[in-house]
């Protein structure tokens, strides 16, 4: 199975070993080239959607959810989207230029208007999810072409919140 991380452009393949309920990466390839795997151990916690992750000896708790072929991982205040690439997987249905909700939540603030120019890294929307505030930021400079939600609206994980064009 291959997978990619939203922040990167390469495809990874990994061999994972299971020892007494702990998963670890035994080998890792990036675009077919072997790379040193990180020292990571993953185990389940007795709560749905929660994992215990040990990275280089440091303990972390992660919240995970699967939406289509994507795994949304909330770890140390950051959201990572991991896409699985396997035969028969669903096609990418995301809106090009759109920014998605990292998890189900409520819109607290909308800081931009349709037609407004924004800079890379500018906060566009603030939402509350899992008792935490998440700032949705512009990945690139551009123009807000569409706002899909308003303050107080409930959103589902993966819902397109804002669309940005050139």
LUMDRENSE-283383 format. One record per atom (N, C-alpha, C): residue in three letters; y, z, x. Coordinates in steps of 0.001 Angstrom, whole numbers, plus 524288, in hexadecimal, padded with zeros to 5 digits. Last residue first. Layout:
// LUMDRENSE-283383
<site ALA; <Y; Z; X>>,
...
END
This chain:
// LUMDRENSE-283383
<site UNK; <87E0A; 7E122; 7E577>>,
<site UNK; <8819A; 7DFE8; 7E9CA>>,
<site UNK; <88726; 7E01F; 7E84B>>,
<site UNK; <879BC; 7EC28; 7DD92>>,
<site UNK; <8799C; 7E6BB; 7DF59>>,
<site UNK; <87D75; 7E5FC; 7E3C9>>,
<site UNK; <8721D; 7F64A; 7D884>>,
<site UNK; <87644; 7F4D5; 7DC29>>,
<site UNK; <87582; 7EF22; 7DDB0>>,
<site UNK; <86F5E; 7FE47; 7CDB8>>,
<site UNK; <86E5C; 7F963; 7D071>>,
<site UNK; <87320; 7F7FD; 7D3B4>>,
<site UNK; <869B5; 80A97; 7CAC2>>,
<site UNK; <86E55; 8078B; 7CC1F>>,
<site UNK; <86C8C; 8027F; 7CEB9>>,
<site UNK; <85FB4; 80DDF; 7C746>>,
<site UNK; <8646E; 810B2; 7C5C7>>,
<site UNK; <86946; 80D4B; 7C649>>,
<site UNK; <8536A; 80AC2; 7C303>>,
<site UNK; <857DF; 808AD; 7C5E6>>,
<site UNK; <85CCF; 80B40; 7C3D2>>,
<site UNK; <84975; 8145F; 7C3D8>>,
<site UNK; <84D37; 81196; 7C08B>>,
<site UNK; <851C5; 80FA4; 7C3F0>>,
<site UNK; <8433B; 81A7E; 7CA01>>,
<site UNK; <84301; 814F0; 7CADB>>,
<site UNK; <846C7; 811CC; 7C794>>,
<site UNK; <8417C; 82436; 7C087>>,
<site UNK; <840DB; 822BD; 7C5F7>>,
<site UNK; <8405E; 81CCB; 7C656>>,
<site UNK; <84AC1; 823A5; 7B60C>>,
<site UNK; <84573; 823FA; 7B7FC>>,
<site UNK; <8455E; 82269; 7BDB5>>,
<site UNK; <855A5; 82B40; 7B1F1>>,
<site UNK; <85373; 82687; 7B441>>,
<site UNK; <84DEC; 827A3; 7B61A>>,
<site UNK; <85EC9; 82F36; 7A879>>,
<site UNK; <859D3; 83057; 7AB21>>,
<site UNK; <857BC; 82B29; 7AD30>>,
<site UNK; <86CB5; 8303B; 7A922>>,
<site UNK; <86804; 82D32; 7A7D8>>,
<site UNK; <86359; 82F27; 7AAFE>>,
<site UNK; <8753A; 83579; 7AD09>>,
<site UNK; <87213; 83810; 7A911>>,
<site UNK; <86D16; 8352A; 7A7A5>>,
<site UNK; <87CC2; 82A40; 7AFA7>>,
<site UNK; <87C21; 82FE4; 7B065>>,
<site UNK; <87916; 83231; 7ABC6>>,
<site UNK; <87518; 81E5A; 7AE33>>,
<site UNK; <879EA; 8216B; 7AE07>>,
<site UNK; <878A6; 82724; 7AEEE>>,
<site UNK; <86F2B; 812AA; 7B3C1>>,
<site UNK; <86F04; 817D3; 7B148>>,
<site UNK; <8744D; 81A79; 7B1A2>>,
<site UNK; <8707B; 80921; 7B8CC>>,
<site UNK; <86CB6; 80964; 7B484>>,
<site UNK; <86CCE; 80E8F; 7B18B>>,
<site UNK; <87A10; 800F0; 7BD2F>>,
<site UNK; <878A9; 8067C; 7BCCA>>,
<site UNK; <8751F; 806FF; 7B80C>>,
<site UNK; <87B7D; 7F5D4; 7C535>>,
<site UNK; <87975; 7F805; 7C04C>>,
<site UNK; <87858; 7FDD7; 7C0F9>>,
<site UNK; <8808B; 7F330; 7CE41>>,
<site UNK; <88001; 7EF1F; 7CA47>>,
<site UNK; <87E0F; 7F145; 7C513>>,
<site UNK; <888B2; 7F768; 7D7A2>>,
<site UNK; <8855C; 7F97B; 7D375>>,
<site UNK; <8852C; 7F562; 7CF2A>>,
<site UNK; <8885F; 7F091; 7E38F>>,
<site UNK; <88B07; 7F175; 7DE98>>,
<site UNK; <88722; 7F37D; 7DA9A>>,
<site UNK; <886D9; 7F5CB; 7F0A2>>,
<site UNK; <88670; 7F1CA; 7EC9A>>,
<site UNK; <88980; 7F348; 7E7CA>>,
<site UNK; <87F9A; 7FAC1; 7FB82>>,
<site UNK; <88499; 7F9E3; 7F8E2>>,
<site UNK; <883DB; 7F599; 7F4CF>>,
<site UNK; <8732F; 80125; 7F94D>>,
<site UNK; <8768D; 7FD48; 7FBDF>>,
<site UNK; <87BBE; 7FD25; 7F907>>,
<site UNK; <86F28; 8096D; 7F3F6>>,
<site UNK; <86C8A; 807F6; 7F8D7>>,
<site UNK; <86FB7; 80408; 7FBFD>>,
<site UNK; <87631; 81385; 7EE24>>,
<site UNK; <875EF; 80DDC; 7EED9>>,
<site UNK; <87349; 80C9A; 7F407>>,
<site UNK; <86ECF; 81E91; 7E96F>>,
<site UNK; <872D2; 81C2D; 7ECB1>>,
<site UNK; <871F1; 81651; 7ED45>>,
<site UNK; <86D44; 828D8; 7E181>>,
<site UNK; <86B87; 82378; 7E20C>>,
<site UNK; <86FF4; 82090; 7E4C1>>,
<site UNK; <86A06; 83572; 7E3AC>>,
<site UNK; <86E6F; 831D4; 7E400>>,
<site UNK; <86C49; 82C64; 7E515>>,
<site UNK; <8648C; 83F09; 7DC25>>,
<site UNK; <86350; 83A84; 7DF5D>>,
<site UNK; <867F6; 836CE; 7DF22>>,
<site UNK; <862CA; 84C89; 7DAF4>>,
<site UNK; <8664B; 8481E; 7DA45>>,
<site UNK; <864C5; 843D3; 7DE19>>,
<site UNK; <857C0; 852D3; 7D507>>,
<site UNK; <85AAE; 8514C; 7D9B0>>,
<site UNK; <85E49; 84CCB; 7D84C>>,
<site UNK; <850B8; 854A7; 7CD2B>>,
<site UNK; <85484; 858CB; 7CE63>>,
<site UNK; <85775; 857C6; 7D374>>,
<site UNK; <84BE1; 84AF1; 7CBD5>>,
<site UNK; <848EB; 84F43; 7CE28>>,
<site UNK; <84C97; 8538F; 7D032>>,
<site UNK; <857D1; 844AF; 7CC3E>>,
<site UNK; <85234; 84404; 7CB84>>,
<site UNK; <84F84; 84870; 7CE67>>,
<site UNK; <863C7; 83F96; 7C915>>,
<site UNK; <860D7; 84467; 7C9CF>>,
<site UNK; <85B31; 8432D; 7C89C>>,
<site UNK; <86C04; 83650; 7CFCE>>,
<site UNK; <86856; 837C1; 7CBA9>>,
<site UNK; <8659B; 83CD5; 7CD10>>,
<site UNK; <876F9; 82EE7; 7D1E1>>,
<site UNK; <87483; 833E5; 7D321>>,
<site UNK; <870F1; 8352A; 7CE96>>,
<site UNK; <87A43; 8227D; 7D71A>>,
<site UNK; <8785D; 82598; 7D2AD>>,
<site UNK; <87623; 82AAE; 7D4C9>>,
<site UNK; <87EC9; 81F39; 7E087>>,
<site UNK; <87FCF; 81C66; 7DBB5>>,
<site UNK; <87EA5; 81FB3; 7D6E8>>,
<site UNK; <883E4; 8218C; 7ECDB>>,
<site UNK; <880EE; 823CD; 7E883>>,
<site UNK; <882A3; 8212A; 7E376>>,
<site UNK; <88317; 81820; 7F702>>,
<site UNK; <88650; 81AAE; 7F30B>>,
<site UNK; <882D7; 81CC3; 7EEA8>>,
<site UNK; <87D0F; 81240; 7FDB7>>,
<site UNK; <87CAB; 817F0; 7FE11>>,
<site UNK; <87FE3; 81AE3; 7FA06>>,
<site UNK; <885E3; 807C4; 7FE5C>>,
<site UNK; <880AA; 809AC; 7FFA1>>,
<site UNK; <880CA; 80F9A; 80029>>,
<site UNK; <88F64; 807C0; 7F3F0>>,
<site UNK; <88DE8; 8073A; 7F970>>,
<site UNK; <88859; 80955; 7FA29>>,
<site UNK; <8928A; 7FFF1; 7E8A8>>,
<site UNK; <890C7; 804CA; 7EB29>>,
<site UNK; <88F4E; 803AA; 7F0CC>>,
<site UNK; <89AA7; 7FB73; 7DE6F>>,
<site UNK; <8987B; 7FA79; 7E3A5>>,
<site UNK; <8970E; 7FFB8; 7E607>>,
<site UNK; <89817; 7FAF1; 7D0B0>>,
<site UNK; <89A58; 7FDB5; 7D531>>,
<site UNK; <897A9; 7FC18; 7DA42>>,
<site UNK; <89299; 7F6AD; 7C8A1>>,
<site UNK; <89698; 7F375; 7CB0F>>,
<site UNK; <89911; 7F5EF; 7CFDE>>,
<site UNK; <890D8; 8029F; 7C21A>>,
<site UNK; <88F25; 7FD3B; 7C2AC>>,
<site UNK; <893B2; 7FA08; 7C4CE>>,
<site UNK; <893FC; 80DE9; 7C9DC>>,
<site UNK; <89482; 80AC6; 7C518>>,
<site UNK; <89285; 80547; 7C62E>>,
<site UNK; <88EEE; 81A5B; 7CEB2>>,
<site UNK; <890E6; 81505; 7CF4C>>,
<site UNK; <89148; 81263; 7C9FA>>,
<site UNK; <889F7; 823B6; 7CD39>>,
<site UNK; <88EAF; 823C5; 7D063>>,
<site UNK; <89117; 81E5C; 7D133>>,
<site UNK; <88492; 82B10; 7C41A>>,
<site UNK; <884C1; 8258C; 7C58A>>,
<site UNK; <88A06; 824DE; 7C834>>,
<site UNK; <87CDF; 8369F; 7C3EB>>,
<site UNK; <881E1; 8340C; 7C4EE>>,
<site UNK; <880FA; 82E48; 7C602>>,
<site UNK; <872E4; 83916; 7BFE9>>,
<site UNK; <8770C; 83D06; 7BFDE>>,
<site UNK; <87C76; 83A96; 7C075>>,
<site UNK; <86808; 834BA; 7B958>>,
<site UNK; <86CAF; 832F0; 7BC16>>,
<site UNK; <870F2; 83713; 7BB7B>>,
<site UNK; <85BC8; 83AAE; 7BB5B>>,
<site UNK; <86057; 83A17; 7B802>>,
<site UNK; <86500; 8386D; 7BB50>>,
<site UNK; <84E9E; 835C4; 7BE02>>,
<site UNK; <852EC; 8397F; 7BE4B>>,
<site UNK; <85740; 83836; 7BA7F>>,
<site UNK; <843A2; 831A0; 7C587>>,
<site UNK; <84613; 8327F; 7C06F>>,
<site UNK; <84A6B; 8368A; 7C0EA>>,
<site UNK; <84794; 82C03; 7D206>>,
<site UNK; <843F6; 82F01; 7CECA>>,
<site UNK; <8467F; 82FC0; 7C97C>>,
<site UNK; <84EA1; 82511; 7D62B>>,
<site UNK; <84A4F; 826C0; 7D97A>>,
<site UNK; <84629; 829DD; 7D691>>,
<site UNK; <852F8; 819D8; 7CF9C>>,
<site UNK; <85295; 81F88; 7CF5A>>,
<site UNK; <84DE9; 8214B; 7D297>>,
<site UNK; <857A0; 80F00; 7D771>>,
<site UNK; <85427; 81181; 7D3AB>>,
<site UNK; <8545A; 81768; 7D3F5>>,
<site UNK; <8605D; 804AB; 7D7FC>>,
<site UNK; <85F08; 809C5; 7DA2D>>,
<site UNK; <85C1F; 80CD5; 7D603>>,
<site UNK; <85F7A; 7F6C4; 7DA23>>,
<site UNK; <85FC4; 7FB5D; 7D6CE>>,
<site UNK; <85E39; 80049; 7D9AE>>,
<site UNK; <85DDF; 7EDBA; 7DF78>>,
<site UNK; <86305; 7F01D; 7DFF1>>,
<site UNK; <8639C; 7F50F; 7DCC4>>,
<site UNK; <854E4; 7E973; 7D628>>,
<site UNK; <85718; 7E885; 7DB54>>,
<site UNK; <85C9D; 7EAA5; 7DB78>>,
<site UNK; <84D70; 7F276; 7CF82>>,
<site UNK; <851ED; 7EF0A; 7CF0B>>,
<site UNK; <85443; 7EE56; 7D474>>,
<site UNK; <83F6B; 7F27C; 7D0D6>>,
<site UNK; <8448A; 7F4E0; 7D172>>,
<site UNK; <848D3; 7F0C8; 7D107>>,
<site UNK; <83562; 7EF50; 7D072>>,
<site UNK; <83867; 7EE80; 7CBB7>>,
<site UNK; <83DE6; 7F0B8; 7CC35>>,
<site UNK; <82C28; 7E9B5; 7D84A>>,
<site UNK; <830F9; 7ECBD; 7D87B>>,
<site UNK; <8343E; 7EB64; 7D3B7>>,
<site UNK; <81F6F; 7E9B7; 7D22B>>,
<site UNK; <823B8; 7E71C; 7D4E8>>,
<site UNK; <82888; 7EA95; 7D4B7>>,
<site UNK; <81495; 7F246; 7D43D>>,
<site UNK; <818C6; 7F02E; 7D0F5>>,
<site UNK; <81CF0; 7ED99; 7D450>>,
<site UNK; <80923; 7EE3B; 7DB7A>>,
<site UNK; <80D4F; 7F1EA; 7DA31>>,
<site UNK; <81191; 7EF33; 7D714>>,
<site UNK; <80144; 7E7A3; 7DEA7>>,
<site UNK; <80188; 7E8EA; 7D91C>>,
<site UNK; <805E4; 7ECA8; 7D7BB>>,
<site UNK; <7FFBB; 7ED1F; 7EB3B>>,
<site UNK; <7FE72; 7E8E6; 7E7A7>>,
<site UNK; <7FEB0; 7EABE; 7E201>>,
<site UNK; <80AF9; 7F4CD; 7EEDB>>,
<site UNK; <8055B; 7F40A; 7EE8B>>,
<site UNK; <8043B; 7EFB5; 7EAAB>>,
<site UNK; <81408; 7FC21; 7F383>>,
<site UNK; <81313; 7F686; 7F33E>>,
<site UNK; <80D2B; 7F5CB; 7F35C>>,
<site UNK; <81C55; 80624; 7EF0C>>,
<site UNK; <8170D; 80497; 7F078>>,
<site UNK; <81682; 7FEB2; 7EFC0>>,
<site UNK; <827D7; 80B87; 7F3AA>>,
<site UNK; <82581; 8077A; 7F058>>,
<site UNK; <8202D; 8060E; 7F27A>>,
<site UNK; <82EB8; 816EF; 7F33B>>,
<site UNK; <82A88; 81448; 7F60B>>,
<site UNK; <827F4; 81087; 7F23B>>,
<site UNK; <83AC1; 81C39; 7F48A>>,
<site UNK; <8379A; 81910; 7F0FD>>,
<site UNK; <833AB; 8160C; 7F44C>>,
<site UNK; <83FFB; 82895; 7F603>>,
<site UNK; <83D86; 82434; 7F8BA>>,
<site UNK; <83A39; 8214F; 7F4B9>>,
<site UNK; <84ADD; 8308B; 7F597>>,
<site UNK; <84711; 82DB2; 7F271>>,
<site UNK; <84517; 82912; 7F5B1>>,
<site UNK; <84D9A; 83D0D; 7FB09>>,
<site UNK; <84DF4; 83758; 7FB27>>,
<site UNK; <849B4; 83507; 7F7B7>>,
<site UNK; <84BD9; 847B3; 7FB70>>,
<site UNK; <850CA; 845D9; 7F94E>>,
<site UNK; <85187; 83FFB; 7F95C>>,
<site UNK; <8417A; 84876; 7FF66>>,
<site UNK; <845F9; 84A67; 80263>>,
<site UNK; <84B20; 84809; 80092>>,
<site UNK; <83CE2; 83EA8; 7F777>>,
<site UNK; <83B84; 84207; 7FBE5>>,
<site UNK; <8407D; 8436A; 7FEDB>>,
<site UNK; <83779; 83809; 7EDC6>>,
<site UNK; <83C2A; 83B39; 7EEB2>>,
<site UNK; <83AAE; 83F46; 7F2CB>>,
<site UNK; <832C2; 82BB6; 7EBF3>>,
<site UNK; <831B9; 83091; 7EECA>>,
<site UNK; <836E4; 83356; 7EFD9>>,
<site UNK; <82CB9; 82325; 7E3E8>>,
<site UNK; <831DA; 8257D; 7E4E7>>,
<site UNK; <830CB; 82AD9; 7E73C>>,
<site UNK; <8255A; 81830; 7E575>>,
<site UNK; <82508; 81DE2; 7E5BA>>,
<site UNK; <82A7D; 81FCF; 7E724>>,
<site UNK; <82315; 80CBB; 7DDE9>>,
<site UNK; <82675; 80FCE; 7E158>>,
<site UNK; <82538; 8159E; 7E0F7>>,
<site UNK; <81E6A; 806B9; 7D6A3>>,
<site UNK; <81C20; 80699; 7DBDD>>,
<site UNK; <81F35; 809EC; 7DFBE>>,
<site UNK; <82179; 80F06; 7CC7C>>,
<site UNK; <81F81; 809D1; 7CDC5>>,
<site UNK; <81CBA; 80A01; 7D2FE>>,
<site UNK; <8246E; 81A46; 7D1FF>>,
<site UNK; <82690; 816DC; 7CDF8>>,
<site UNK; <8250C; 81151; 7CF64>>,
<site UNK; <820FB; 8270E; 7D505>>,
<site UNK; <81F98; 8218A; 7D583>>,
<site UNK; <821C9; 81E9A; 7D0E0>>,
<site UNK; <826CB; 8314C; 7DC4D>>,
<site UNK; <825A9; 82EF0; 7D73A>>,
<site UNK; <8248D; 8292C; 7D823>>,
<site UNK; <82817; 83D8A; 7E2F0>>,
<site UNK; <826A6; 83804; 7E2DA>>,
<site UNK; <82593; 8363F; 7DD49>>,
<site UNK; <82E6E; 84658; 7EAEA>>,
<site UNK; <82D6B; 844F1; 7E57E>>,
<site UNK; <82C49; 83F20; 7E57B>>,
<site UNK; <82A7A; 84E48; 7F595>>,
<site UNK; <82C53; 84943; 7F39B>>,
<site UNK; <82AF9; 848D2; 7EDD7>>,
<site UNK; <82D64; 857B8; 7FEFC>>,
<site UNK; <82B36; 856A5; 7F9D5>>,
<site UNK; <82DA5; 8519F; 7F7DF>>,
<site UNK; <8299A; 859EE; 80C4D>>,
<site UNK; <82D4D; 857D6; 8087E>>,
<site UNK; <82A74; 8576D; 80346>>,
<site UNK; <8280F; 85FE3; 818B5>>,
<site UNK; <82653; 85F7E; 8134A>>,
<site UNK; <82AC4; 85DAA; 80FC2>>,
<site UNK; <82609; 85A8E; 8253A>>,
<site UNK; <829D1; 85CE3; 82190>>,
<site UNK; <82817; 85BD5; 81BF1>>,
<site UNK; <81EFC; 8550B; 82B6F>>,
<site UNK; <81E76; 85AAF; 82B20>>,
<site UNK; <82233; 85D5E; 82761>>,
<site UNK; <8219F; 84A85; 829A3>>,
<site UNK; <82237; 84CC8; 82EDF>>,
<site UNK; <82254; 852C2; 82EAE>>,
<site UNK; <821AC; 84D80; 81CD0>>,
<site UNK; <82363; 8496E; 82070>>,
<site UNK; <8248A; 84C01; 825AA>>,
<site UNK; <81AA3; 84F90; 811C4>>,
<site UNK; <81BB8; 851E2; 816DB>>,
<site UNK; <81CE0; 84D6C; 81AA4>>,
<site UNK; <81C75; 850FA; 8049A>>,
<site UNK; <81C94; 84D38; 808DD>>,
<site UNK; <81DF9; 85019; 80DDD>>,
<site UNK; <8174E; 85285; 7F879>>,
<site UNK; <8189B; 85587; 7FD31>>,
<site UNK; <81831; 851B0; 801AE>>,
<site UNK; <81C20; 84D24; 7EC8D>>,
<site UNK; <818C5; 84CF5; 7F121>>,
<site UNK; <81AE1; 85081; 7F564>>,
<site UNK; <81C40; 84B76; 7DED0>>,
<site UNK; <81E44; 84E44; 7E35E>>,
<site UNK; <81A46; 84E09; 7E7C9>>,
<site UNK; <81883; 847CF; 7D568>>,
<site UNK; <81C8D; 844DB; 7D815>>,
<site UNK; <81EDA; 84777; 7DCDC>>,
<site UNK; <8154B; 8540D; 7D024>>,
<site UNK; <81516; 84E66; 7CF7B>>,
<site UNK; <819A8; 84BD2; 7D258>>,
<site UNK; <8116B; 85DE6; 7D8CF>>,
<site UNK; <8153C; 85C29; 7D4F8>>,
<site UNK; <8150E; 8563D; 7D4D2>>,
<site UNK; <80BA4; 861DD; 7E12D>>,
<site UNK; <809A0; 86277; 7DBDF>>,
<site UNK; <80DAC; 8614A; 7D7AA>>,
<site UNK; <80C9C; 857B5; 7EA8C>>,
<site UNK; <80E36; 85CE3; 7E8DE>>,
<site UNK; <80C77; 85D3E; 7E334>>,
<site UNK; <80508; 85036; 7F3BC>>,
<site UNK; <8071D; 85131; 7EE81>>,
<site UNK; <808B2; 856E2; 7EDDC>>,
<site UNK; <8094F; 84C3A; 80095>>,
<site UNK; <8058E; 84EA4; 7FCFC>>,
<site UNK; <8083B; 84F99; 7F7C1>>,
<site UNK; <80A73; 845B5; 80C91>>,
<site UNK; <80C16; 84603; 8071A>>,
<site UNK; <807C6; 84889; 803E3>>,
<site UNK; <80FC6; 84504; 8190E>>,
<site UNK; <80B5B; 846DF; 815F9>>,
<site UNK; <80D57; 847BB; 8106B>>,
<site UNK; <8137C; 83DA4; 823FE>>,
<site UNK; <81484; 83F0E; 81E90>>,
<site UNK; <80F6D; 840C9; 81C0C>>,
<site UNK; <81881; 83909; 82E2F>>,
<site UNK; <814FA; 83D79; 82D59>>,
<site UNK; <81635; 83FBC; 827F6>>,
<site UNK; <8193A; 82B05; 82CFB>>,
<site UNK; <81BA0; 83035; 82D41>>,
<site UNK; <81778; 8345F; 82C5C>>,
<site UNK; <812AC; 821A0; 83520>>,
<site UNK; <81371; 8241F; 83006>>,
<site UNK; <8160C; 82972; 830B8>>,
<site UNK; <817B8; 817C9; 83CF0>>,
<site UNK; <815D2; 81D2B; 83CF3>>,
<site UNK; <816C2; 81FA7; 8379E>>,
<site UNK; <81363; 80B0B; 838BD>>,
<site UNK; <8178D; 80EAF; 83A41>>,
<site UNK; <81542; 81427; 83A28>>,
<site UNK; <80E8A; 7FE20; 839C2>>,
<site UNK; <80D6B; 803BC; 839C8>>,
<site UNK; <81237; 806D1; 83B97>>,
<site UNK; <812B9; 7F40C; 83185>>,
<site UNK; <812F3; 7F630; 836D4>>,
<site UNK; <81233; 7FC1B; 83694>>,
<site UNK; <81387; 7F093; 8274D>>,
<site UNK; <80EE8; 7EF2D; 82A4B>>,
<site UNK; <80EB7; 7F144; 82FD8>>,
<site UNK; <81CB2; 7F53C; 823A3>>,
<site UNK; <81C5C; 7EF85; 823EE>>,
<site UNK; <817EF; 7EDC8; 8278D>>,
<site UNK; <8182A; 80024; 82941>>,
<site UNK; <81CF1; 7FE12; 826F4>>,
<site UNK; <81CF0; 7F835; 827E1>>,
<site UNK; <80DBC; 8090F; 82770>>,
<site UNK; <80F8A; 803FB; 82958>>,
<site UNK; <81481; 8027D; 8266E>>,
<site UNK; <80721; 81482; 82AD1>>,
<site UNK; <80B85; 8123A; 827FC>>,
<site UNK; <80D0C; 80D1B; 82A98>>,
<site UNK; <7FD12; 81E1C; 828DE>>,
<site UNK; <7FF3E; 8199E; 82BA9>>,
<site UNK; <80361; 8171C; 82839>>,
<site UNK; <7FC77; 82790; 82377>>,
<site UNK; <7F983; 8270C; 82857>>,
<site UNK; <7FB29; 82243; 82B7C>>,
<site UNK; <8038D; 83076; 81C92>>,
<site UNK; <80393; 82AFD; 81E28>>,
<site UNK; <800C4; 82A94; 82362>>,
<site UNK; <7FCFB; 8393D; 813CE>>,
<site UNK; <8001C; 8383F; 8187E>>,
<site UNK; <7FF9F; 8327C; 819E1>>,
<site UNK; <7FB0C; 84255; 80999>>,
<site UNK; <7FB54; 83CE9; 80B4C>>,
<site UNK; <7FE9F; 83C97; 81035>>,
<site UNK; <7F29A; 84C69; 80669>>,
<site UNK; <7F764; 84B13; 80933>>,
<site UNK; <7F712; 84568; 80AEE>>,
<site UNK; <7E8E6; 84E9A; 8024C>>,
<site UNK; <7ED50; 84E65; 7FEBD>>,
<site UNK; <7F289; 84D46; 8014E>>,
<site UNK; <7E252; 84E26; 80B4C>>,
<site UNK; <7E2B4; 852EC; 8082F>>,
<site UNK; <7E798; 8530D; 804CF>>,
<site UNK; <7E802; 84349; 80F68>>,
<site UNK; <7E4F2; 84792; 8118C>>,
<site UNK; <7E616; 84C85; 80E70>>,
<site UNK; <7E957; 8361A; 80F7E>>,
<site UNK; <7E960; 83A9A; 80C00>>,
<site UNK; <7E5CC; 83EBC; 80E4E>>,
<site UNK; <7F1B2; 82CA8; 81567>>,
<site UNK; <7ECE5; 82FB7; 81567>>,
<site UNK; <7EDA2; 83484; 811F6>>,
<site UNK; <7F631; 81FBD; 8145E>>,
<site UNK; <7F705; 82535; 81302>>,
<site UNK; <7F1CE; 827FC; 81317>>,
<site UNK; <7FC7B; 815BB; 81A62>>,
<site UNK; <7F75C; 817FC; 81969>>,
<site UNK; <7F83C; 81DCA; 818AA>>,
<site UNK; <80615; 80CDA; 815AE>>,
<site UNK; <804A0; 811EC; 817E9>>,
<site UNK; <7FEF5; 8131C; 816B5>>,
<site UNK; <80FAF; 80380; 81759>>,
<site UNK; <80A5B; 80493; 815AE>>,
<site UNK; <808C1; 8098E; 8187A>>,
<site UNK; <81C62; 7FF79; 8134B>>,
<site UNK; <81906; 80307; 8162B>>,
<site UNK; <81384; 802CF; 813F4>>,
<site UNK; <8262E; 7F625; 814DE>>,
<site UNK; <821B3; 7F7F5; 811D9>>,
<site UNK; <81E28; 7FB22; 81561>>,
<site UNK; <8346A; 7F75C; 81617>>,
<site UNK; <82F1E; 7F635; 817C6>>,
<site UNK; <82B00; 7F818; 813FD>>,
<site UNK; <83E2C; 7FAA3; 8131C>>,
<site UNK; <83CA0; 7F55A; 811AC>>,
<site UNK; <836F6; 7F421; 812FB>>,
<site UNK; <842A2; 806C2; 80D13>>,
<site UNK; <84112; 8035B; 8115B>>,
<site UNK; <83F4E; 7FE10; 80F70>>,
<site UNK; <844B0; 80C87; 80449>>,
<site UNK; <848B9; 80C5F; 8084B>>,
<site UNK; <8477D; 80879; 80CA4>>,
<site UNK; <83B5E; 80BDA; 7FE64>>,
<site UNK; <8400C; 8091F; 7FC9E>>,
<site UNK; <84432; 8089E; 800D8>>,
<site UNK; <82FF7; 80925; 8055F>>,
<site UNK; <833BA; 80D28; 803DF>>,
<site UNK; <838CE; 80A5F; 802B0>>,
<site UNK; <8237D; 803DF; 801D5>>,
<site UNK; <8288B; 8037E; 80467>>,
<site UNK; <82C07; 807D3; 8024E>>,
<site UNK; <815D0; 801BA; 80428>>,
<site UNK; <81A1D; 8042D; 80161>>,
<site UNK; <81F18; 80381; 80481>>,
<site UNK; <808CC; 7FCF1; 80206>>,
<site UNK; <80DBD; 7FCE7; 804D7>>,
<site UNK; <811DB; 7FF9C; 80189>>,
<site UNK; <7FB71; 80000; 8034B>>,
<site UNK; <80000; 80000; 80000>>,
<site UNK; <804D5; 80000; 8037D>>,
END
